[in-house]
């Protein structure tokens, strides 16, 4: 799995790209970061003695696409307050689903673990992608502060942080573009009126 920070960074870039028009409140961004990391709550299965390959074990049900769909609906229902939010429900659900589902997708791109149960609870089969450039992050705080932990962060910077920054930057420019063009156009009209 990538680090919690990287899951949150990727989710934030997805939230930037897919957000509904208008300014989003802080709870939107905080929720994205939380739901992106939430699937790893399944590590509690280790303490409960569940085998790694169990449906409720690590990278099992909580990493699946059905889980992402259901959790996204619950989160959006809890997040949506007022008439304005209800109109945005489909877009908000899509963003939350993408943020939660991105967790399993990123984990399937790592070089460790037993694969992701993308279709749980419908199937216990686990998959990795054939191309796995992301170093698996150590579990726990202590092992993370090591030479290997530094290598993981360097790897994630290249494969996750830079692409996420690019997505956020392109999205910001694309959203600003029409407004900036309208501003230039209106200034040109004002200048014409002033000249007459």
Phi and psi in degrees as GROMACS dihedral restraints (atoms count N, CA, C in turn):
[ dihedral_restraints ]
;  ai    aj    ak    al  type     phi  dphi    fc
    3     4     5     6     1   -69.8    20    10
    4     5     6     7     1   169.9    20    10
    6     7     8     9     1   -69.7    20    10
    7     8     9    10     1   160.4    20    10
    9    10    11    12     1   -58.2    20    10
   10    11    12    13     1   -39.2    20    10
   12    13    14    15     1   -59.2    20    10
   13    14    15    16     1   -44.1    20    10
   15    16    17    18     1   -68.2    20    10
   16    17    18    19     1   -37.8    20    10
   18    19    20    21     1   -59.8    20    10
   19    20    21    22     1   -42.4    20    10
   21    22    23    24     1   -67.4    20    10
   22    23    24    25     1   -39.4    20    10
   24    25    26    27     1   -64.8    20    10
   25    26    27    28     1   -45.9    20    10
   27    28    29    30     1   -62.5    20    10
   28    29    30    31     1   -44.2    20    10
   30    31    32    33     1   -61.8    20    10
   31    32    33    34     1   -38.1    20    10
   33    34    35    36     1   -65.5    20    10
   34    35    36    37     1   -38.6    20    10
   36    37    38    39     1   -68.4    20    10
   37    38    39    40     1   -36.8    20    10
   39    40    41    42     1   -65.1    20    10
   40    41    42    43     1   -39.2    20    10
   42    43    44    45     1   -65.5    20    10
   43    44    45    46     1   -33.7    20    10
   45    46    47    48     1   -69.2    20    10
   46    47    48    49     1   -44.6    20    10
   48    49    50    51     1   -70.4    20    10
   49    50    51    52     1   -35.9    20    10
   51    52    53    54     1  -104.5    20    10
   52    53    54    55     1     0.7    20    10
   54    55    56    57     1   -65.1    20    10
   55    56    57    58     1   150.7    20    10
   57    58    59    60     1   -65.2    20    10
   58    59    60    61     1   162.1    20    10
   60    61    62    63     1   -60.1    20    10
   61    62    63    64     1   149.1    20    10
   63    64    65    66     1   102.5    20    10
   64    65    66    67     1   168.7    20    10
   66    67    68    69     1   -76.4    20    10
   67    68    69    70     1   132.3    20    10
   69    70    71    72     1   -97.4    20    10
   70    71    72    73     1   139.9    20    10
   72    73    74    75     1   -70.7    20    10
   73    74    75    76     1   163.6    20    10
   75    76    77    78     1   -57.1    20    10
   76    77    78    79     1   -34.4    20    10
   78    79    80    81     1   -62.0    20    10
   79    80    81    82     1   -28.1    20    10
   81    82    83    84     1   -63.0    20    10
   82    83    84    85     1   -48.9    20    10
   84    85    86    87     1   -69.3    20    10
   85    86    87    88     1   -40.8    20    10
   87    88    89    90     1   -64.4    20    10
   88    89    90    91     1   -42.3    20    10
   90    91    92    93     1   -61.7    20    10
   91    92    93    94     1   -42.4    20    10
   93    94    95    96     1   -57.0    20    10
   94    95    96    97     1   -46.8    20    10
   96    97    98    99     1   -63.1    20    10
   97    98    99   100     1   -40.5    20    10
   99   100   101   102     1   -68.7    20    10
  100   101   102   103     1   -48.7    20    10
  102   103   104   105     1   -68.1    20    10
  103   104   105   106     1   -27.0    20    10
  105   106   107   108     1   -68.0    20    10
  106   107   108   109     1   -31.8    20    10
  108   109   110   111     1   -92.0    20    10
  109   110   111   112     1   -19.7    20    10
  111   112   113   114     1   -55.0    20    10
  112   113   114   115     1   -37.1    20    10
  114   115   116   117     1   -55.4    20    10
  115   116   117   118     1   -25.5    20    10
  117   118   119   120     1   -76.3    20    10
  118   119   120   121     1     0.7    20    10
  120   121   122   123     1   -63.1    20    10
  121   122   123   124     1   -15.2    20    10
  123   124   125   126     1   -68.7    20    10
  124   125   126   127     1    -7.3    20    10
  126   127   128   129     1   -64.5    20    10
  127   128   129   130     1   -15.0    20    10
  129   130   131   132     1   -60.8    20    10
  130   131   132   133     1   -21.4    20    10
  132   133   134   135     1   -59.5    20    10
  133   134   135   136     1   -31.6    20    10
  135   136   137   138     1   -61.8    20    10
  136   137   138   139     1   -45.2    20    10
  138   139   140   141     1   -66.9    20    10
  139   140   141   142     1   -28.4    20    10
  141   142   143   144     1   -86.0    20    10
  142   143   144   145     1    -1.2    20    10
  144   145   146   147     1    82.4    20    10
  145   146   147   148     1    13.4    20    10
  147   148   149   150     1   -74.4    20    10
  148   149   150   151     1   136.2    20    10
  150   151   152   153     1   -66.2    20    10
  151   152   153   154     1   152.8    20    10
  153   154   155   156     1   -54.1    20    10
  154   155   156   157     1   -41.5    20    10
  156   157   158   159     1   -80.2    20    10
  157   158   159   160     1    -0.4    20    10
  159   160   161   162     1   -65.1    20    10
  160   161   162   163     1   148.2    20    10
  162   163   164   165     1   -56.4    20    10
  163   164   165   166     1   -34.0    20    10
  165   166   167   168     1   -94.4    20    10
  166   167   168   169     1     2.7    20    10
  168   169   170   171     1   -78.5    20    10
  169   170   171   172     1  -176.3    20    10
  171   172   173   174     1   -61.7    20    10
  172   173   174   175     1   134.3    20    10
  174   175   176   177     1    66.4    20    10
  175   176   177   178     1    24.1    20    10
  177   178   179   180     1   -96.9    20    10
  178   179   180   181     1  -124.3    20    10
  180   181   182   183     1   -52.8    20    10
  181   182   183   184     1   -44.2    20    10
  183   184   185   186     1   -69.4    20    10
  184   185   186   187     1   -11.1    20    10
  186   187   188   189     1  -100.3    20    10
  187   188   189   190     1     3.8    20    10
  189   190   191   192     1   -86.1    20    10
  190   191   192   193     1   161.2    20    10
  192   193   194   195     1   -69.2    20    10
  193   194   195   196     1   -40.2    20    10
  195   196   197   198     1   -60.4    20    10
  196   197   198   199     1   -40.1    20    10
  198   199   200   201     1   -61.6    20    10
  199   200   201   202     1   -43.7    20    10
  201   202   203   204     1   -60.9    20    10
  202   203   204   205     1   -40.7    20    10
  204   205   206   207     1   -64.7    20    10
  205   206   207   208     1   -45.5    20    10
  207   208   209   210     1   -69.2    20    10
  208   209   210   211     1   -46.5    20    10
  210   211   212   213     1   -62.7    20    10
  211   212   213   214     1   -38.7    20    10
  213   214   215   216     1   -60.1    20    10
  214   215   216   217     1   -41.6    20    10
  216   217   218   219     1   -64.3    20    10
  217   218   219   220     1   -42.1    20    10
  219   220   221   222     1   -64.8    20    10
  220   221   222   223     1   -45.3    20    10
  222   223   224   225     1   -63.3    20    10
  223   224   225   226     1   -44.5    20    10
  225   226   227   228     1   -65.1    20    10
  226   227   228   229     1   -38.0    20    10
  228   229   230   231     1   -62.1    20    10
  229   230   231   232     1   -41.5    20    10
  231   232   233   234     1   -72.2    20    10
  232   233   234   235     1   -33.6    20    10
  234   235   236   237     1   -77.5    20    10
  235   236   237   238     1   -31.3    20    10
  237   238   239   240     1   -78.2    20    10
  238   239   240   241     1   114.5    20    10
  240   241   242   243     1  -131.5    20    10
  241   242   243   244     1   127.8    20    10
  243   244   245   246     1    91.0    20    10
  244   245   246   247     1   162.3    20    10
  246   247   248   249     1   -61.0    20    10
  247   248   249   250     1   -39.5    20    10
  249   250   251   252     1   -59.1    20    10
  250   251   252   253     1   -42.5    20    10
  252   253   254   255     1   -67.6    20    10
  253   254   255   256     1   -36.3    20    10
  255   256   257   258     1   -64.0    20    10
  256   257   258   259     1   -33.5    20    10
  258   259   260   261     1   -68.1    20    10
  259   260   261   262     1   -26.0    20    10
  261   262   263   264     1   -91.8    20    10
  262   263   264   265     1     1.8    20    10
  264   265   266   267     1   -51.2    20    10
  265   266   267   268     1   -50.3    20    10
  267   268   269   270     1   -60.3    20    10
  268   269   270   271     1   -43.0    20    10
  270   271   272   273     1   -66.6    20    10
  271   272   273   274     1   -40.8    20    10
  273   274   275   276     1   -64.8    20    10
  274   275   276   277     1   -42.1    20    10
  276   277   278   279     1   -60.7    20    10
  277   278   279   280     1   -44.6    20    10
  279   280   281   282     1   -61.4    20    10
  280   281   282   283     1   -41.0    20    10
  282   283   284   285     1   -67.7    20    10
  283   284   285   286     1   -45.3    20    10
  285   286   287   288     1   -65.2    20    10
  286   287   288   289     1   -40.7    20    10
  288   289   290   291     1   -59.8    20    10
  289   290   291   292     1   -46.5    20    10
  291   292   293   294     1   -61.6    20    10
  292   293   294   295     1   -41.2    20    10
  294   295   296   297     1   -64.3    20    10
  295   296   297   298     1   -44.4    20    10
  297   298   299   300     1   -70.4    20    10
  298   299   300   301     1   -45.7    20    10
  300   301   302   303     1   -64.8    20    10
  301   302   303   304     1   -28.6    20    10
  303   304   305   306     1   -60.5    20    10
  304   305   306   307     1   -26.5    20    10
  306   307   308   309     1   -60.3    20    10
  307   308   309   310     1   -52.5    20    10
  309   310   311   312     1   -64.0    20    10
  310   311   312   313     1   -39.1    20    10
  312   313   314   315     1   -61.9    20    10
  313   314   315   316     1   -46.2    20    10
  315   316   317   318     1   -64.7    20    10
  316   317   318   319     1   -40.2    20    10
  318   319   320   321     1   -62.3    20    10
  319   320   321   322     1   -35.1    20    10
  321   322   323   324     1   -71.1    20    10
  322   323   324   325     1   -12.9    20    10
  324   325   326   327     1   -95.0    20    10
  325   326   327   328     1     1.4    20    10
  327   328   329   330     1   -88.3    20    10
  328   329   330   331     1   162.5    20    10
  330   331   332   333     1   -91.1    20    10
  331   332   333   334     1    17.0    20    10
  333   334   335   336     1  -141.5    20    10
  334   335   336   337     1   174.0    20    10
  336   337   338   339     1    87.8    20    10
  337   338   339   340     1   179.4    20    10
  339   340   341   342     1  -101.9    20    10
  340   341   342   343     1    14.8    20    10
  342   343   344   345     1    95.6    20    10
  343   344   345   346     1   174.5    20    10
  345   346   347   348     1  -113.6    20    10
  346   347   348   349     1   135.0    20    10
  348   349   350   351     1   -86.3    20    10
  349   350   351   352     1    71.4    20    10
  351   352   353   354     1   -57.5    20    10
  352   353   354   355     1   -28.7    20    10
  354   355   356   357     1  -107.1    20    10
  355   356   357   358     1     8.6    20    10
  357   358   359   360     1   -60.7    20    10
  358   359   360   361     1   141.7    20    10
  360   361   362   363     1   -88.5    20    10
  361   362   363   364     1     6.8    20    10
  363   364   365   366     1   -72.7    20    10
  364   365   366   367     1   -29.2    20    10
  366   367   368   369     1  -149.8    20    10
  367   368   369   370     1   141.9    20    10
  369   370   371   372     1   -92.0    20    10
  370   371   372   373     1     0.2    20    10
  372   373   374   375     1   -61.3    20    10
  373   374   375   376     1   144.6    20    10
  375   376   377   378     1  -121.6    20    10
  376   377   378   379     1   144.3    20    10
  378   379   380   381     1  -132.5    20    10
  379   380   381   382     1   150.1    20    10
  381   382   383   384     1  -118.8    20    10
  382   383   384   385     1   158.2    20    10
  384   385   386   387     1   -81.7    20    10
  385   386   387   388     1   152.7    20    10
  387   388   389   390     1   -63.0    20    10
  388   389   390   391     1   -31.9    20    10
  390   391   392   393     1  -101.8    20    10
  391   392   393   394     1   120.1    20    10
  393   394   395   396     1  -133.3    20    10
  394   395   396   397     1    78.3    20    10
  396   397   398   399     1   -83.2    20    10
  397   398   399   400     1   -11.5    20    10
  399   400   401   402     1   -90.6    20    10
  400   401   402   403     1   128.2    20    10
  402   403   404   405     1   -70.0    20    10
  403   404   405   406     1   136.4    20    10
  405   406   407   408     1   -70.2    20    10
  406   407   408   409     1   133.8    20    10
  408   409   410   411     1   -79.6    20    10
  409   410   411   412     1   143.3    20    10
  411   412   413   414     1   -67.7    20    10
  412   413   414   415     1   147.7    20    10
  414   415   416   417     1   -88.4    20    10
  415   416   417   418     1   130.4    20    10
  417   418   419   420     1   103.5    20    10
  418   419   420   421     1   156.1    20    10
  420   421   422   423     1   -74.8    20    10
  421   422   423   424     1   -44.5    20    10
  423   424   425   426     1   -56.3    20    10
  424   425   426   427     1   -54.7    20    10
  426   427   428   429     1   -62.9    20    10
  427   428   429   430     1   -23.5    20    10
  429   430   431   432     1   -68.2    20    10
  430   431   432   433     1   -32.2    20    10
  432   433   434   435     1   -90.1    20    10
  433   434   435   436     1    70.5    20    10
  435   436   437   438     1  -145.9    20    10
  436   437   438   439     1   176.7    20    10
  438   439   440   441     1   -61.6    20    10
  439   440   441   442     1   -38.8    20    10
  441   442   443   444     1   -65.4    20    10
  442   443   444   445     1   -39.1    20    10
  444   445   446   447     1   -59.2    20    10
  445   446   447   448     1   -39.1    20    10
  447   448   449   450     1   -64.8    20    10
  448   449   450   451     1   -41.6    20    10
  450   451   452   453     1   -61.9    20    10
  451   452   453   454     1   -39.2    20    10
  453   454   455   456     1   -61.3    20    10
  454   455   456   457     1   -46.8    20    10
  456   457   458   459     1   -64.0    20    10
  457   458   459   460     1   -39.4    20    10
  459   460   461   462     1   -62.5    20    10
  460   461   462   463     1   -43.6    20    10
  462   463   464   465     1   -62.9    20    10
  463   464   465   466     1   -44.9    20    10
  465   466   467   468     1   -66.7    20    10
  466   467   468   469     1   -33.6    20    10
  468   469   470   471     1   -58.6    20    10
  469   470   471   472     1   -43.6    20    10
  471   472   473   474     1   -72.4    20    10
  472   473   474   475     1   -49.5    20    10
  474   475   476   477     1   -87.4    20    10
  475   476   477   478     1   -20.4    20    10
  477   478   479   480     1  -124.2    20    10
  478   479   480   481     1   -48.5    20    10
  480   481   482   483     1   -69.1    20    10
  481   482   483   484     1   -47.6    20    10
  483   484   485   486     1   -63.0    20    10
  484   485   486   487     1   -47.2    20    10
  486   487   488   489     1   -61.4    20    10
  487   488   489   490     1   -37.1    20    10
  489   490   491   492     1   -65.2    20    10
  490   491   492   493     1   -41.2    20    10
  492   493   494   495     1   -62.4    20    10
  493   494   495   496     1   -41.2    20    10
  495   496   497   498     1   -62.8    20    10
  496   497   498   499     1   -44.0    20    10
  498   499   500   501     1   -61.4    20    10
  499   500   501   502     1   -45.5    20    10
  501   502   503   504     1   -63.3    20    10
  502   503   504   505     1   -41.9    20    10
  504   505   506   507     1   -66.6    20    10
  505   506   507   508     1   -45.6    20    10
  507   508   509   510     1   -63.0    20    10
  508   509   510   511     1   -42.2    20    10
  510   511   512   513     1   -61.7    20    10
  511   512   513   514     1   -45.8    20    10
  513   514   515   516     1   -61.2    20    10
  514   515   516   517     1   -43.1    20    10
  516   517   518   519     1   -66.3    20    10
  517   518   519   520     1   -41.3    20    10
  519   520   521   522     1   -64.8    20    10
  520   521   522   523     1   -40.1    20    10
  522   523   524   525     1   -72.2    20    10
  523   524   525   526     1   -31.0    20    10
  525   526   527   528     1   -80.5    20    10
  526   527   528   529     1   -29.3    20    10
  528   529   530   531     1   -50.9    20    10
  529   530   531   532     1   -57.5    20    10
  531   532   533   534     1   -61.1    20    10
  532   533   534   535     1   -38.6    20    10
  534   535   536   537     1   -65.1    20    10
  535   536   537   538     1   -43.4    20    10
  537   538   539   540     1   -63.6    20    10
  538   539   540   541     1   -40.5    20    10
  540   541   542   543     1   -64.0    20    10
  541   542   543   544     1   -41.7    20    10
  543   544   545   546     1   -63.2    20    10
  544   545   546   547     1   -38.2    20    10
  546   547   548   549     1   -63.7    20    10
  547   548   549   550     1   -42.9    20    10
  549   550   551   552     1   -64.7    20    10
  550   551   552   553     1   -42.2    20    10
  552   553   554   555     1   -63.0    20    10
  553   554   555   556     1   -44.3    20    10
  555   556   557   558     1   -67.4    20    10
  556   557   558   559     1   -34.9    20    10
  558   559   560   561     1   -66.7    20    10
  559   560   561   562     1   -36.2    20    10
  561   562   563   564     1   -66.0    20    10
  562   563   564   565     1   -41.2    20    10
  564   565   566   567     1   -63.4    20    10
  565   566   567   568     1   -44.3    20    10
  567   568   569   570     1   -60.4    20    10
  568   569   570   571     1   -40.4    20    10
  570   571   572   573     1   -64.9    20    10
  571   572   573   574     1   -39.8    20    10
  573   574   575   576     1   -63.1    20    10
  574   575   576   577     1   -43.3    20    10
  576   577   578   579     1   -65.4    20    10
  577   578   579   580     1   -38.8    20    10
  579   580   581   582     1   -67.5    20    10
  580   581   582   583     1   -32.3    20    10
  582   583   584   585     1   -75.8    20    10
  583   584   585   586     1   -21.0    20    10
